[in-house]
Each structure stands twice: as C-alpha cells, then as structure tokens.
Amino acid sequence: MKTKTILLIFIIVAMLQVLLLLSIIVRKENILRTGTRIKIKVQPVDPYDAFRGRYIALDVSYRISKSEKNEYHRGQKVYALLEVDNEGFASIKGVAPKKPHSQLYFKTFVKGNDGRLALPYDRYYIEDSKAIEAEKAYKRSRESSSAYISVKVKYGAAVLEELYLKNIPVLEFLDKQSKK
C-alpha cells in the first residue's frame, strides 16, 4: 500500500513537470504564430556558453530616462511601452509600472541602478558549425549597422524570432555567402 502511494505521487509529480514544460513551449509557439512582429536594431557580439552553446549576445540596451529614473528602483517589474515606425522598427518610448491595456508592450524589470532594463531577447542561439562564419559576418554588419532582430510580442511577452543581416535571416545569409 505504501509503495503504491509513493509511486502514485511520483507519477503525478512527473506529469506536472511535463505539463509545465509543455505549457511553456505552447505559450512561446502561440506568441511566435500570432504575436505582433517588430524589428529591433542590434549590435551583435559572439560569446560562448559551455552549457548552452554558441549564441549571439544582442546589445539592445535601453535606459529609463532621467525624469523616470527616480520613479523606479532596481529589480522593479515594469512594462516597456513600444512604438513602431513605418519600417516596422520598434523602440521603447517609455515604461509603466502597471500593465497597459491598449498598447504594444512587454513585461521586464529594471536591471541596474543606472536605469537599464532587462530585455527578454538578449541572446540568439546559433549552431556551432556556423558560429565562426557568423562571427565574421556580424563584424561586417556591425560596421554597416545592418543587423536587426525580429521579435514577436503578445500579452506582454516577447519571443525572439530571427536575427537578420542585411535584411536576410542569418543562416540564409551565411548560405549565400558560402556559395559566392
């Protein structure tokens, strides 16, 4: 009787963990499929993480304005209010302490005492076999300011969709470069 109870508890806990992981995946996929696409200019860097592999650290820093700085403290949850231009590029036009109802926004927090925001799209992972080629392409694109990311935003969540170099998805760009 005791082993059956322990086994039942184990199965329930395991199923809850699987359901939690599935819910995270489903939420992100829903955002990617139905969210609003925005573009954000970036300055890529090519670091390596032994546990996560090759990724590009995306420099999309935003600081709260001096007038807003006194209203917020480090670690505080805020909502970044987005403004999209005619070309689809977004910029953060301000922050709000409460969830906005009718605007494009994402949830974040104040990262530093200097008013920096922790952005939900600061890394783009790339397969190891393409990493060296990508690093060279990033250096060239950084000089011409032609790198940007597309991000899908929905319900205050932001999911990184793709990294672009010269208006071409990075892996496609690398393929074209290798064929030249």
MDAnalysis code that builds the backbone (N, CA, C; Angstrom):
import MDAnalysis as mda
import numpy as np

u = mda.Universe.empty(540, n_residues=180, atom_resindex=np.repeat(np.arange(180), 3), trajectory=True)
u.add_TopologyAttr("name", ["N", "CA", "C"] * 180)
u.add_TopologyAttr("resid", np.arange(1, 181))
u.add_TopologyAttr("resname", ["MET", "LYS", "THR", "LYS", "THR", "ILE", "LEU", "LEU", "ILE", "PHE", "ILE", "ILE", "VAL", "ALA", "MET", "LEU", "GLN", "VAL", "LEU", "LEU", "LEU", "LEU", "SER", "ILE", "ILE", "VAL", "ARG", "LYS", "GLU", "ASN", "ILE", "LEU", "ARG", "THR", "GLY", "THR", "ARG", "ILE", "LYS", "ILE", "LYS", "VAL", "GLN", "PRO", "VAL", "ASP", "PRO", "TYR", "ASP", "ALA", "PHE", "ARG", "GLY", "ARG", "TYR", "ILE", "ALA", "LEU", "ASP", "VAL", "SER", "TYR", "ARG", "ILE", "SER", "LYS", "SER", "GLU", "LYS", "ASN", "GLU", "TYR", "HIS", "ARG", "GLY", "GLN", "LYS", "VAL", "TYR", "ALA", "LEU", "LEU", "GLU", "VAL", "ASP", "ASN", "GLU", "GLY", "PHE", "ALA", "SER", "ILE", "LYS", "GLY", "VAL", "ALA", "PRO", "LYS", "LYS", "PRO", "HIS", "SER", "GLN", "LEU", "TYR", "PHE", "LYS", "THR", "PHE", "VAL", "LYS", "GLY", "ASN", "ASP", "GLY", "ARG", "LEU", "ALA", "LEU", "PRO", "TYR", "ASP", "ARG", "TYR", "TYR", "ILE", "GLU", "ASP", "SER", "LYS", "ALA", "ILE", "GLU", "ALA", "GLU", "LYS", "ALA", "TYR", "LYS", "ARG", "SER", "ARG", "GLU", "SER", "SER", "SER", "ALA", "TYR", "ILE", "SER", "VAL", "LYS", "VAL", "LYS", "TYR", "GLY", "ALA", "ALA", "VAL", "LEU", "GLU", "GLU", "LEU", "TYR", "LEU", "LYS", "ASN", "ILE", "PRO", "VAL", "LEU", "GLU", "PHE", "LEU", "ASP", "LYS", "GLN", "SER", "LYS", "LYS"])
u.atoms.positions = np.array([
    [0.825, -1.198, 0.000],
    [0.000, 0.000, 0.000],
    [0.869, 1.261, 0.000],
    [1.918, 1.260, 0.814],
    [2.780, 2.424, 0.913],
    [3.544, 2.663, -0.391],
    [4.019, 1.613, -1.028],
    [4.759, 1.770, -2.284],
    [3.843, 2.244, -3.403],
    [2.581, 1.823, -3.385],
    [1.638, 2.294, -4.394],
    [1.395, 3.793, -4.251],
    [1.292, 4.281, -3.039],
    [1.079, 5.704, -2.774],
    [2.289, 6.506, -3.242],
    [3.478, 6.008, -2.915],
    [4.701, 6.698, -3.334],
    [4.797, 6.713, -4.858],
    [4.480, 5.604, -5.491],
    [4.507, 5.526, -6.954],
    [3.489, 6.483, -7.568],
    [2.296, 6.558, -7.004],
    [1.268, 7.463, -7.498],
    [1.717, 8.921, -7.370],
    [2.297, 9.279, -6.237],
    [2.795, 10.642, -6.021],
    [3.904, 10.953, -7.024],
    [4.802, 9.998, -7.234],
    [5.882, 10.183, -8.199],
    [5.333, 10.427, -9.601],
    [4.362, 9.639, -10.011],
    [3.764, 9.784, -11.340],
    [3.076, 11.137, -11.480],
    [2.364, 11.568, -10.465],
    [1.674, 12.861, -10.502],
    [2.686, 14.001, -10.617],
    [3.749, 13.945, -9.822],
    [4.778, 14.989, -9.861],
    [5.455, 15.009, -11.236],
    [5.771, 13.843, -11.773],
    [6.395, 13.766, -13.100],
    [5.470, 14.346, -14.169],
    [4.188, 14.033, -14.101],
    [3.228, 14.561, -15.078],
    [3.097, 16.078, -14.958],
    [3.117, 16.599, -13.742],
    [3.041, 18.046, -13.553],
    [4.259, 18.742, -14.166],
    [5.424, 18.139, -14.020],
    [6.631, 18.722, -14.612],
    [6.534, 18.739, -16.138],
    [6.069, 17.644, -16.704],
    [5.913, 17.569, -18.158],
    [4.886, 18.598, -18.624],
    [3.767, 18.723, -17.904],
    [2.736, 19.700, -18.263],
    [3.274, 21.126, -18.182],
    [4.086, 21.407, -17.176],
    [4.679, 22.735, -17.042],
    [5.566, 23.045, -18.248],
    [6.418, 22.103, -18.620],
    [7.291, 22.310, -19.774],
    [6.479, 22.475, -21.060],
    [5.470, 21.660, -21.229],
    [4.617, 21.774, -22.417],
    [3.896, 23.120, -22.469],
    [3.451, 23.606, -21.321],
    [2.749, 24.893, -21.304],
    [3.682, 26.033, -21.700],
    [4.952, 25.957, -21.299],
    [5.926, 26.982, -21.685],
    [6.134, 26.946, -23.195],
    [6.293, 25.743, -23.739],
    [6.509, 25.594, -25.183],
    [5.293, 26.092, -25.961],
    [4.109, 25.693, -25.533],
    [2.882, 26.094, -26.227],
    [2.719, 27.616, -26.182],
    [3.017, 28.238, -25.042],
    [2.884, 29.692, -24.920],
    [3.824, 30.402, -25.888],
    [5.086, 29.972, -25.926],
    [6.063, 30.606, -26.828],
    [5.674, 30.389, -28.287],
    [5.233, 29.194, -28.637],
    [4.817, 28.919, -30.015],
    [3.595, 29.751, -30.392],
    [2.670, 29.932, -29.461],
    [1.493, 30.768, -29.715],
    [1.919, 32.205, -30.006],
    [2.875, 32.713, -29.246],
    [3.360, 34.072, -29.476],
    [4.024, 34.161, -30.846],
    [4.845, 33.158, -31.183],
    [5.524, 33.179, -32.486],
    [4.541, 33.132, -33.648],
    [3.446, 32.420, -33.487],
    [2.478, 32.282, -34.580],
    [1.506, 33.451, -34.679],
    [1.114, 34.018, -33.547],
    [0.046, 35.010, -33.585],
    [0.436, 36.372, -33.020],
    [1.673, 36.527, -32.544],
    [2.095, 37.794, -31.958],
    [2.349, 38.854, -33.011],
    [2.514, 40.070, -32.576],
    [2.816, 41.198, -33.449],
    [4.315, 41.227, -33.704],
    [4.717, 41.267, -34.976],
    [6.140, 41.285, -35.327],
    [6.673, 42.702, -35.270],
    [7.799, 42.855, -34.580],
    [8.514, 44.125, -34.553],
    [9.974, 43.838, -34.895],
    [10.693, 44.864, -35.341],
    [12.119, 44.737, -35.640],
    [12.875, 45.669, -34.709],
    [14.057, 45.199, -34.273],
    [14.865, 45.981, -33.345],
    [16.313, 45.948, -33.820],
    [16.921, 47.105, -33.990],
    [18.316, 47.177, -34.409],
    [19.205, 46.700, -33.263],
    [20.245, 45.926, -33.629],
    [21.128, 45.353, -32.612],
    [22.591, 45.537, -32.995],
    [23.440, 45.357, -32.010],
    [24.886, 45.310, -32.189],
    [25.335, 43.941, -31.687],
    [25.509, 42.955, -32.575],
    [25.818, 41.610, -32.128],
    [27.245, 41.422, -31.632],
    [27.394, 40.497, -30.689],
    [28.667, 40.056, -30.139],
    [28.589, 38.541, -30.123],
    [29.707, 37.831, -30.186],
    [29.668, 36.373, -30.299],
    [30.302, 35.663, -29.107],
    [29.606, 35.526, -28.002],
    [30.153, 34.791, -26.868],
    [29.828, 33.298, -26.952],
    [30.333, 32.548, -25.990],
    [30.092, 31.106, -25.938],
    [29.757, 30.736, -24.499],
    [28.769, 29.880, -24.322],
    [28.382, 29.377, -23.010],
    [28.517, 27.858, -23.044],
    [29.330, 27.305, -22.163],
    [29.600, 25.865, -22.185],
    [28.333, 25.032, -22.023],
    [27.335, 25.543, -21.330],
    [26.107, 24.786, -21.098],
    [25.067, 24.991, -22.190],
    [25.060, 26.175, -22.790],
    [24.020, 26.492, -23.769],
    [24.528, 26.506, -25.200],
    [25.832, 26.513, -25.392],
    [26.390, 26.514, -26.734],
    [26.672, 27.910, -27.235],
    [26.793, 28.036, -28.537],
    [27.101, 29.302, -29.183],
    [25.857, 30.172, -29.224],
    [26.019, 31.406, -28.892],
    [24.919, 32.354, -29.029],
    [25.481, 33.728, -29.305],
    [24.613, 34.591, -29.741],
    [24.997, 35.962, -30.015],
    [24.355, 36.828, -28.947],
    [25.181, 37.532, -28.215],
    [24.655, 38.465, -27.217],
    [24.204, 39.711, -27.963],
    [22.939, 40.002, -27.877],
    [22.366, 41.124, -28.621],
    [22.391, 42.375, -27.762],
    [23.066, 43.367, -28.228],
    [23.167, 44.625, -27.498],
    [22.007, 45.520, -27.894],
    [20.959, 45.461, -27.101],
    [19.773, 46.280, -27.327],
    [19.509, 47.009, -26.015],
    [20.475, 47.778, -25.589],
    [20.343, 48.388, -24.276],
    [19.375, 49.568, -24.308],
    [18.630, 49.683, -23.237],
    [17.705, 50.800, -23.074],
    [17.766, 51.237, -21.618],
    [17.889, 52.506, -21.418],
    [17.895, 53.064, -20.068],
    [16.662, 53.929, -19.890],
    [16.134, 53.882, -18.705],
    [14.999, 54.735, -18.355],
    [15.483, 56.183, -18.390],
    [14.631, 57.075, -18.855],
    [15.014, 58.490, -18.915],
    [15.279, 59.031, -17.509],
    [16.053, 60.099, -17.450],
    [16.406, 60.684, -16.148],
    [15.168, 61.093, -15.367],
    [14.161, 61.582, -16.056],
    [12.942, 62.011, -15.363],
    [12.192, 60.814, -14.773],
    [12.297, 59.633, -15.426],
    [11.616, 58.433, -14.928],
    [12.449, 57.669, -13.890],
    [13.755, 57.904, -13.909],
    [14.684, 57.127, -13.086],
    [14.319, 57.128, -11.602],
    [13.878, 58.260, -11.098],
    [13.542, 58.362, -9.671],
    [12.275, 57.591, -9.310],
    [11.456, 57.262, -10.303],
    [10.201, 56.557, -10.050],
    [10.390, 55.048, -9.892],
    [11.519, 54.517, -10.389],
    [11.711, 53.067, -10.419],
    [13.007, 52.690, -9.714],
    [13.028, 51.483, -9.156],
    [14.225, 51.000, -8.473],
    [14.674, 49.662, -9.068],
    [15.905, 49.315, -8.796],
    [16.487, 48.073, -9.303],
    [15.628, 46.871, -8.899],
    [15.351, 46.001, -9.876],
    [14.555, 44.806, -9.629],
    [13.053, 45.006, -9.768],
    [12.604, 46.231, -9.938],
    [11.170, 46.504, -10.049],
    [10.630, 46.031, -11.393],
    [9.481, 45.369, -11.366],
    [8.807, 44.942, -12.592],
    [8.176, 46.163, -13.250],
    [8.411, 46.294, -14.554],
    [7.834, 47.394, -15.324],
    [7.362, 46.861, -16.668],
    [6.629, 47.678, -17.369],
    [6.143, 47.352, -18.703],
    [6.757, 48.339, -19.683],
    [7.520, 47.815, -20.647],
    [8.154, 48.651, -21.666],
    [7.136, 48.937, -22.754],
    [6.867, 50.208, -22.997],
    [5.890, 50.635, -23.996],
    [6.605, 50.819, -25.326],
    [6.110, 50.143, -26.350],
    [6.775, 50.138, -27.647],
    [6.110, 51.075, -28.643],
    [6.939, 51.628, -29.497],
    [6.472, 52.472, -30.588],
    [7.109, 51.922, -31.863],
    [6.320, 51.689, -32.889],
    [6.810, 51.093, -34.129],
    [6.767, 52.133, -35.238],
    [7.899, 52.260, -35.971],
    [7.944, 53.234, -37.062],
    [7.389, 52.628, -38.355],
    [7.433, 53.378, -39.442],
    [6.864, 52.938, -40.728],
    [7.547, 51.709, -41.301],
    [8.822, 51.479, -40.960],
    [9.562, 50.328, -41.472],
    [9.416, 49.100, -40.578],
    [8.659, 49.229, -39.484],
    [8.454, 48.101, -38.583],
    [9.454, 48.028, -37.445],
    [10.371, 48.998, -37.350],
    [11.350, 49.000, -36.267],
    [10.724, 49.587, -35.012],
    [10.931, 48.900, -33.913],
    [10.346, 49.331, -32.648],
    [11.393, 49.995, -31.771],
    [10.914, 50.881, -30.953],
    [11.759, 51.480, -29.920],
    [10.913, 51.577, -28.663],
    [11.592, 51.623, -27.546],
    [10.885, 51.744, -26.275],
    [10.671, 53.227, -26.025],
    [9.408, 53.627, -25.969],
    [9.130, 55.057, -25.795],
    [8.928, 55.437, -24.338],
    [8.891, 54.434, -23.463],
    [8.753, 54.711, -22.048],
    [8.453, 53.431, -21.290],
    [8.302, 53.566, -19.990],
    [7.948, 52.420, -19.155],
    [6.769, 52.794, -18.270],
    [6.050, 51.782, -17.831],
    [4.899, 51.995, -16.956],
    [4.944, 50.979, -15.823],
    [4.517, 51.373, -14.640],
    [4.530, 50.437, -13.515],
    [3.383, 49.426, -13.567],
    [2.327, 49.776, -14.309],
    [1.165, 48.889, -14.408],
    [0.963, 48.446, -15.850],
    [0.332, 47.305, -15.991],
    [0.089, 46.715, -17.305],
    [-0.809, 47.623, -18.143],
    [-0.328, 48.042, -19.334],
    [-1.172, 48.872, -20.205],
    [-2.252, 48.009, -20.867],
    [-3.329, 48.642, -21.263],
    [-4.450, 47.881, -21.823],
    [-4.506, 47.891, -23.345],
    [-4.058, 48.964, -23.962],
    [-4.283, 49.053, -25.403],
    [-3.015, 49.293, -26.203],
    [-1.861, 49.112, -25.599],
    [-0.625, 49.416, -26.295],
    [0.204, 48.158, -26.506],
    [1.147, 48.243, -27.426],
    [2.114, 47.185, -27.635],
    [3.171, 47.340, -26.542],
    [3.433, 46.277, -25.792],
    [4.336, 46.349, -24.650],
    [4.885, 44.960, -24.343],
    [5.908, 44.918, -23.510],
    [6.341, 43.654, -22.926],
    [6.761, 43.891, -21.489],
    [6.662, 42.825, -20.704],
    [6.987, 42.888, -19.279],
    [8.488, 42.693, -19.104],
    [9.095, 43.488, -18.231],
    [10.519, 43.389, -17.951],
    [10.770, 43.892, -16.534],
    [12.017, 44.124, -16.190],
    [12.333, 44.709, -14.894],
    [13.551, 45.611, -15.027],
    [13.709, 46.500, -14.046],
    [14.844, 47.409, -14.027],
    [16.056, 46.601, -13.575],
    [17.074, 46.566, -14.426],
    [18.223, 45.689, -14.198],
    [19.304, 46.325, -13.332],
    [19.563, 47.579, -13.520],
    [20.659, 48.205, -12.789],
    [20.248, 49.502, -12.135],
    [21.130, 49.996, -11.282],
    [20.870, 51.272, -10.621],
    [20.918, 52.431, -11.601],
    [21.516, 52.178, -12.773],
    [21.610, 53.230, -13.785],
    [20.360, 53.291, -14.666],
    [19.331, 52.483, -14.353],
    [18.071, 52.534, -15.088],
    [18.003, 51.618, -16.291],
    [18.977, 50.697, -16.457],
    [18.923, 49.759, -17.578],
    [17.768, 48.788, -17.390],
    [17.163, 48.399, -18.513],
    [16.090, 47.403, -18.484],
    [16.640, 46.044, -18.897],
    [16.141, 44.996, -18.269],
    [16.478, 43.624, -18.662],
    [15.532, 43.254, -19.791],
    [16.070, 43.095, -20.982],
    [15.226, 42.820, -22.130],
    [15.096, 41.316, -22.350],
    [13.916, 40.845, -22.755],
    [13.675, 39.402, -22.864],
    [14.268, 38.767, -24.115],
    [14.954, 39.528, -24.923],
    [15.517, 38.992, -26.163],
    [16.971, 39.423, -26.278],
    [17.803, 38.947, -25.376],
    [19.198, 39.371, -25.380],
    [20.158, 38.325, -25.936],
    [19.645, 37.155, -26.360],
    [20.504, 36.111, -26.905],
    [19.854, 35.452, -28.114],
    [20.683, 35.187, -29.112],
    [20.249, 34.444, -30.289],
    [21.198, 33.260, -30.425],
    [20.667, 32.055, -30.283],
    [21.495, 30.849, -30.342],
    [21.718, 30.424, -31.777],
    [22.924, 29.952, -32.043],
    [23.299, 29.544, -33.394],
    [24.079, 28.233, -33.308],
    [23.917, 27.393, -34.307],
    [24.601, 26.106, -34.291],
    [26.111, 26.311, -34.388],
    [26.860, 25.450, -33.685],
    [28.312, 25.592, -33.605],
    [28.999, 25.600, -34.965],
    [28.504, 24.812, -35.909],
    [29.160, 24.714, -37.216],
    [29.116, 26.032, -37.995],
    [28.179, 26.898, -37.682],
    [28.042, 28.180, -38.380],
    [28.637, 29.343, -37.588],
    [29.105, 29.083, -36.370],
    [29.485, 30.155, -35.453],
    [30.626, 31.029, -35.968],
    [31.676, 30.436, -36.512],
    [32.819, 31.231, -36.957],
    [32.437, 32.099, -38.151],
    [31.709, 31.503, -39.105],
    [31.233, 32.283, -40.257],
    [30.339, 33.426, -39.781],
    [29.468, 33.117, -38.834],
    [28.538, 34.127, -38.321],
    [29.286, 35.261, -37.641],
    [30.307, 34.928, -36.879],
    [31.070, 35.961, -36.184],
    [31.671, 36.952, -37.179],
    [32.243, 36.436, -38.267],
    [32.817, 37.320, -39.295],
    [31.737, 38.188, -39.940],
    [30.602, 37.580, -40.236],
    [29.503, 38.334, -40.856],
    [28.981, 39.405, -39.909],
    [28.918, 39.100, -38.609],
    [28.447, 40.086, -37.626],
    [29.372, 41.277, -37.561],
    [30.671, 41.003, -37.601],
    [31.617, 42.117, -37.538],
    [31.417, 43.052, -38.725],
    [31.206, 42.465, -39.896],
    [30.966, 43.303, -41.083],
    [29.634, 44.044, -40.969],
    [28.596, 43.359, -40.498],
    [27.278, 44.002, -40.410],
    [27.244, 45.052, -39.315],
    [28.023, 44.849, -38.264],
    [28.068, 45.829, -37.186],
    [28.615, 47.151, -37.705],
    [29.615, 47.061, -38.582],
    [30.211, 48.274, -39.154],
    [29.208, 49.033, -40.019],
    [28.323, 48.313, -40.691],
    [27.356, 48.986, -41.576],
    [25.986, 49.153, -40.908],
    [25.863, 48.768, -39.656],
    [24.608, 48.885, -38.892],
    [23.445, 48.199, -39.596],
    [23.688, 47.020, -40.159],
    [22.627, 46.346, -40.904],
    [22.071, 45.116, -40.185],
    [22.372, 44.970, -38.926],
    [21.856, 43.828, -38.172],
    [20.624, 44.248, -37.371],
    [19.612, 43.380, -37.387],
    [18.433, 43.600, -36.548],
    [17.784, 42.263, -36.247],
    [16.914, 42.259, -35.267],
    [16.172, 41.050, -34.899],
    [14.689, 41.294, -35.127],
    [13.971, 40.212, -35.389],
    [12.511, 40.311, -35.391],
    [12.043, 39.606, -34.118],
    [11.119, 40.242, -33.463],
    [10.595, 39.772, -32.185],
    [9.080, 39.749, -32.297],
    [8.461, 38.712, -31.766],
    [7.002, 38.664, -31.715],
    [6.582, 39.031, -30.288],
    [5.591, 39.902, -30.200],
    [5.114, 40.396, -28.907],
    [3.624, 40.124, -28.788],
    [3.229, 39.574, -27.648],
    [1.814, 39.304, -27.390],
    [1.609, 39.144, -25.890],
    [0.549, 39.739, -25.367],
    [0.200, 39.622, -23.940],
    [1.358, 39.991, -23.007],
    [2.196, 40.922, -23.411],
    [3.293, 41.355, -22.555],
    [4.524, 40.472, -22.612],
    [4.502, 39.442, -23.434],
    [5.666, 38.562, -23.583],
    [6.305, 38.823, -24.937],
    [7.623, 38.704, -24.997],
    [8.354, 38.905, -26.246],
    [9.197, 37.669, -26.522],
    [9.132, 37.175, -27.765],
    [9.891, 35.998, -28.171],
    [10.726, 36.359, -29.390],
    [12.016, 36.110, -29.302],
    [12.921, 36.369, -30.412],
    [12.636, 35.395, -31.539],
    [12.393, 35.932, -32.718],
    [12.036, 35.107, -33.865],
    [13.243, 34.833, -34.761],
    [13.973, 35.878, -35.144],
    [15.053, 35.698, -36.122],
    [16.040, 36.849, -36.020],
    [17.283, 36.570, -36.367],
    [18.318, 37.585, -36.497],
    [18.557, 37.804, -37.984],
    [18.626, 39.058, -38.396],
    [18.810, 39.405, -39.804],
    [20.113, 40.165, -40.000],
    [20.776, 39.857, -41.102],
    [21.929, 40.620, -41.557],
    [21.605, 41.092, -42.968],
    [21.644, 42.383, -43.175],
    [21.299, 42.977, -44.478],
    [19.933, 42.488, -44.976],
    [18.964, 42.466, -44.096],
    [17.569, 42.079, -44.374],
    [17.389, 40.610, -44.764],
    [18.335, 39.757, -44.439],
    [18.259, 38.328, -44.743],
    [18.452, 37.557, -43.438],
    [17.631, 36.516, -43.181],
    [17.855, 35.708, -41.972],
    [19.302, 35.211, -41.923],
    [19.895, 35.196, -40.747],
    [21.330, 34.961, -40.609],
    [21.801, 33.653, -41.242],
    [21.090, 32.553, -41.076],
    [21.537, 31.289, -41.664],
    [21.449, 31.318, -43.187],
    [20.412, 31.950, -43.704],
    [20.276, 32.117, -45.157],
    [21.389, 33.030, -45.681],
    [21.696, 34.072, -44.933],
    [22.778, 34.993, -45.296],
    [24.106, 34.241, -45.375],
    [24.357, 33.385, -44.380],
    [25.606, 32.610, -44.365],
    [25.665, 31.627, -45.535],
    [24.521, 31.017, -45.859],
    [24.476, 30.104, -47.010],
    [24.803, 30.834, -48.312],
    [24.235, 32.033, -48.479],
    [24.512, 32.825, -49.687],
    [25.989, 33.229, -49.753],
    [26.558, 33.562, -48.597],
    [27.952, 33.945, -48.556],
    [28.877, 32.787, -48.927],
    [28.512, 31.590, -48.488],
    [29.357, 30.420, -48.768],
    [29.289, 29.994, -50.232],
    [28.208, 30.351, -50.937],
    [28.041, 30.000, -52.347],
    [28.763, 30.972, -53.279],
    [29.174, 32.115, -52.737],
    [29.853, 33.122, -53.580],
    [31.261, 32.685, -53.916],
])
